[in-house]
Amino acid sequence: MIAVVDAAAADGIARALTAAGIPTWEAGRVTIGDAPAGAGFEQGAKGVDGGAVRLTGRYRD
């Protein structure tokens, strides 16, 4: 499952979920702007050009 939450609330939400026994980690961040050239972004998937995405974060091992 993935949850997209306000960045200002993310730490508190993660703490509450962890306290409830649900492990959490940051999968990425939503930002607005132009994708840097050659930075590993995926764009135009499935024939739709609706933006670009690059997953970053601290995925648990």
C-alpha positions as CSV (number, residue, x, y, z in Angstrom):
1,M,0.0,0.0,0.0
2,I,1.2,3.5,-0.6
3,A,-0.1,6.8,1.0
4,V,0.5,10.2,-0.5
5,V,0.4,12.7,2.4
6,D,1.3,16.4,3.0
7,A,5.0,16.7,3.6
8,A,4.5,18.7,6.8
9,A,2.4,15.8,8.3
10,A,4.6,12.9,7.0
11,D,6.7,12.4,10.1
12,G,3.7,12.4,12.4
13,I,1.8,10.0,10.2
14,A,4.8,7.7,10.0
15,R,5.1,7.7,13.8
16,A,1.4,6.9,14.3
17,L,1.5,4.0,11.8
18,T,4.7,2.6,13.3
19,A,3.1,2.8,16.8
20,A,0.2,0.8,15.4
21,G,2.6,-1.9,14.2
22,I,2.6,-0.8,10.5
23,P,6.1,-0.4,9.1
24,T,6.7,2.8,7.0
25,W,9.3,4.2,4.7
26,E,9.5,7.1,2.3
27,A,9.1,5.9,-1.3
28,G,9.5,9.4,-2.8
29,R,8.4,13.0,-3.0
30,V,5.9,14.7,-5.2
31,T,7.3,17.9,-6.7
32,I,6.4,20.3,-9.6
33,G,9.0,21.3,-12.1
34,D,10.9,20.3,-15.1
35,A,12.7,16.9,-15.0
36,P,16.5,17.3,-15.2
37,A,17.9,15.8,-18.4
38,G,19.4,12.3,-17.9
39,A,18.4,12.0,-14.3
40,G,16.6,8.7,-14.5
41,F,13.0,9.9,-15.0
42,E,10.3,7.8,-16.7
43,Q,8.0,9.7,-19.0
44,G,5.4,8.8,-21.6
45,A,4.6,5.4,-20.1
46,K,1.7,3.5,-21.7
47,G,1.4,6.1,-24.5
48,V,0.4,8.9,-22.1
49,D,2.6,12.0,-21.7
50,G,1.2,13.2,-18.4
51,G,4.4,14.1,-16.6
52,A,7.6,12.4,-15.4
53,V,8.3,10.2,-12.4
54,R,11.4,9.1,-10.6
55,L,11.1,7.0,-7.4
56,T,13.6,7.8,-4.7
57,G,13.7,7.3,-1.0
58,R,14.7,4.9,1.7
59,Y,13.1,1.6,0.7
60,R,13.5,-0.8,3.6
61,D,15.9,-3.8,3.0
